[in-house]
Amino acid sequence: MDAEKFLARIGRKPLVMGILNVTPDSFSDGGLFSHVEAALAHARHMVEAGADIIDMGAESTRPGFAPVTVEEEWARLEAPLTVLLREKIAPVSVDTTKAEVARRAVALGAAVINDVSGLHGDPALADVAAESGAALVVMHHCAEVDPARDIVEDMRAFFTRALARARQAGVEREKIILDPGVGFGKTFEQNLIAATSAAALKMAFGLPVLVGLSRKRFIGALTGMPVEGRLAGTLAADLAALRAGADIFRVHDVAEHAQAFKVWSALV
């Protein structure tokens, strides 16, 4: 499924993006799906459970993560990505900040580039998106935590810069998705605001919004639960984000979210 077909589904229902980390050090599931067979089995399981798209990443972005080279990231990603795309069970997003990794992934058939640097990292990444026609997720992040920061205004300024870079590179605006970047350089209070910022972002930019709240630290702070015990809190957070206007939900627990969204849509 190409980028246009995936983008055309946004707004019809809440879309579930299943997380597939092929990393040894991700905060929640590091090392679980590093082998091709395990990664493919988990992808199949998520699609059967209701995932609309699979987001595959090969470099952790957890707090204090150790960056890896292009070649190391691609060595982790290439085999499982190739097999997954060959099966054509769902569109695939590649979670990377590196233009060369993105270039190789979209050449294999990835439909979406998910850039947690928000086009503030590798300057060539926007060019890859433009040349390939892939959809592009632009995520907000702060270099350092500042409790005095007006996080909504900061997101507006950040995305204005990012969209200008995308436009200059030739990325079609209708292929861009915004992510408020919950957990990336924000205080607890700022994360709460960012989690439900979809309406403000849509008013400012008129673009779809993706949120990644699954098992995040702010949920642990609210509930006192460790990572593996944050499902109920994640569901509550994602339903609040849905009410605020979010379109795509990046999650670990696909079946539970698909069920929750189905009930929500029937009731609301």
C-alpha positions in Angstrom: 0.0 0.0 0.0 1.5 3.4 -1.0 1.5 6.6 0.9 -1.5 8.0 -0.9 -3.7 5.0 0.0 -2.7 5.2 3.7 -3.2 9.0 3.8 -6.6 8.6 2.3 -7.7 6.5 5.3 -6.9 9.3 7.8 -10.1 10.8 9.3 -12.3 7.8 8.4 -11.5 6.2 11.8 -8.8 6.3 14.4 -5.8 4.7 12.9 -3.6 2.4 14.9 0.1 2.4 14.3 1.7 -0.8 15.7 5.2 -0.3 17.2 7.9 -2.8 16.0 11.3 -2.0 17.5 14.2 -4.1 16.1 16.5 -2.6 18.6 18.4 -4.1 21.6 17.7 -1.1 23.9 14.2 0.4 23.4 12.6 1.4 26.7 9.7 -1.1 26.6 10.5 -4.0 24.3 14.2 -3.7 23.5 15.7 -7.0 22.1 12.3 -8.8 21.9 12.0 -8.5 18.1 15.6 -8.2 16.9 15.4 -11.5 14.9 13.6 -11.5 11.6 11.3 -14.4 12.5 10.2 -12.7 15.8 9.8 -9.3 14.1 7.6 -10.8 11.3 5.5 -12.8 13.7 4.9 -9.7 15.9 4.0 -7.7 12.8 1.5 -10.3 11.7 0.0 -10.5 15.2 -0.5 -6.7 15.3 -2.1 -6.6 11.9 -4.5 -9.4 12.8 -5.3 -7.5 16.0 -6.2 -4.3 14.1 -3.0 -2.4 13.2 -3.5 -0.1 10.2 0.2 0.5 9.8 3.5 -0.9 11.2 6.1 1.5 12.5 9.5 -0.1 12.4 12.5 1.5 14.1 16.1 0.3 14.5 17.5 3.0 16.8 16.2 3.7 20.3 15.1 7.2 21.2 14.7 6.4 24.9 16.1 9.0 27.3 19.9 8.7 27.3 20.0 6.5 24.2 23.3 5.8 22.4 23.2 6.9 18.7 24.2 4.4 16.1 25.7 4.8 12.6 23.8 4.6 9.4 25.3 1.2 8.6 24.5 -0.2 12.1 20.9 1.0 11.9 20.4 -0.3 8.4 22.0 -3.7 9.4 19.3 -4.0 12.1 16.5 -2.9 9.8 17.2 -4.3 6.3 16.3 -7.9 6.7 13.0 -7.6 8.8 11.9 -4.6 6.7 12.5 -6.5 3.4 10.5 -9.5 4.6 7.7 -7.4 6.0 7.3 -5.4 2.8 7.5 -8.5 0.7 4.5 -9.9 2.7 2.4 -6.8 2.0 0.3 -7.3 5.1 0.1 -3.6 5.9 1.8 -0.3 5.0 5.1 0.3 6.8 6.5 3.4 8.4 10.2 3.6 9.1 11.2 5.4 12.3 14.5 7.1 11.5 16.2 10.5 11.6 18.8 9.6 9.0 18.2 10.5 5.3 20.2 7.5 4.0 18.3 5.0 6.1 15.0 6.6 5.0 16.2 6.5 1.3 16.9 2.8 1.5 13.7 2.1 3.3 11.4 3.9 0.8 13.3 2.3 -2.1 12.2 -1.1 -0.7 8.6 0.2 -0.4 8.1 1.9 3.0 5.2 4.3 2.7 6.0 6.7 5.6 9.1 8.3 7.0 8.7 8.9 10.8 11.2 11.6 11.7 11.5 12.2 15.5 13.9 15.1 14.7 11.1 16.9 13.0 13.3 17.9 10.1 15.7 19.6 12.5 18.3 16.8 12.2 19.6 15.5 8.9 19.0 18.3 6.3 18.7 15.7 3.5 15.7 13.9 5.0 13.2 16.3 3.5 14.7 15.8 0.1 14.3 12.0 0.5 10.6 12.5 1.3 10.1 14.8 -1.6 11.9 12.6 -4.1 10.2 9.4 -3.0 6.7 10.7 -2.5 6.6 9.0 0.9 4.4 10.4 3.7 6.3 12.2 6.4 5.7 12.4 10.1 7.3 15.5 11.6 7.7 15.3 15.4 8.2 18.2 17.8 11.0 17.9 20.3 12.9 20.3 22.7 16.6 20.1 23.0 16.3 20.6 26.8 13.6 20.8 29.3 12.4 24.3 30.2 9.5 24.6 32.7 8.9 28.2 31.6 8.3 27.2 28.0 4.8 27.8 26.5 4.8 24.4 24.8 1.9 25.1 22.4 3.6 28.3 21.1 6.9 26.4 20.9 5.2 23.7 18.8 3.7 26.3 16.5 7.1 27.9 15.9 8.9 24.5 15.5 6.4 23.2 13.0 6.4 26.5 11.1 10.1 26.1 10.6 9.8 22.4 9.7 7.1 23.0 7.2 9.1 25.8 5.5 12.0 23.3 5.1 9.6 20.7 3.7 8.2 23.2 1.3 11.6 24.3 0.2 12.6 20.6 -0.5 9.4 20.0 -2.5 7.5 17.8 0.0 3.8 17.9 -0.8 2.0 19.5 2.2 -0.8 17.0 2.1 1.7 14.2 2.8 2.8 15.6 6.1 1.6 14.5 9.5 2.4 16.3 12.8 3.4 14.6 16.1 3.5 16.8 19.3 6.4 14.6 20.6 5.1 13.7 24.0 8.1 12.7 26.2 10.7 14.5 24.2 12.2 17.4 26.2 9.1 18.3 28.0 8.1 18.6 31.7 5.3 16.5 33.1 2.8 19.4 32.7 4.0 20.1 29.2 3.5 16.5 28.3 -0.1 16.6 29.5 -0.7 19.6 27.3 1.1 18.1 24.3 -0.9 14.9 24.6 -4.1 16.7 23.9 -2.8 19.4 21.6 -4.3 18.0 18.3 -7.1 20.6 18.1 -4.6 23.5 18.5 -2.2 22.0 15.9 -5.0 21.4 13.4 -6.3 25.0 13.9 -2.8 26.3 13.2 -1.7 24.0 10.3 -4.7 22.0 9.1 -2.7 18.8 9.1 -3.4 15.3 10.6 -1.9 14.6 14.0 -0.2 11.4 15.3 0.4 10.8 19.0 2.8 8.4 20.6 1.6 8.1 24.2 2.0 4.4 24.7 3.6 3.4 28.1 5.2 6.8 28.4 6.8 8.1 31.6 4.1 10.7 32.3 1.6 7.8 32.6 3.8 6.1 35.1 4.1 9.4 37.0 0.3 9.6 37.2 -0.4 6.0 38.0 2.7 4.8 39.8 2.9 1.8 37.4 6.0 0.4 35.8 6.3 0.3 32.0 4.6 -3.1 31.7 1.6 -2.0 33.9 0.6 1.1 31.9 -1.9 -0.3 29.5 -5.0 1.2 31.2 -3.3 4.6 31.6 -2.3 4.5 27.9 -5.8 3.7 26.8 -7.2 6.6 28.9 -4.5 9.0 27.4 -5.2 7.9 23.8 -8.9 8.3 24.2 -8.3 11.8 25.6 -6.1 12.5 22.5 -8.8 11.1 20.2 -11.3 13.4 21.8 -8.9 16.3 21.2 -8.7 15.4 17.5 -5.7 13.1 17.0 -5.9 10.8 14.0 -3.2 8.2 14.3 -2.1 6.4 17.5 1.4 4.8 17.8 0.9 2.0 20.3 2.4 -1.2 21.7 -0.9 -2.8 22.6 -2.8 -3.0 19.3 -5.7 -5.3 20.1 -6.8 -3.3 23.2 -6.6 0.0 21.3 -8.6 -1.3 18.3 -11.3 -2.5 20.7 -11.4 0.7 22.7 -11.6 2.9 19.5 -14.4 0.7 18.1 -16.5 1.1 21.2 -15.7 4.9 21.4 -16.7 5.4 17.8 -20.0 3.6 18.4 -20.8 5.6 21.5 -19.7 9.1 20.6 
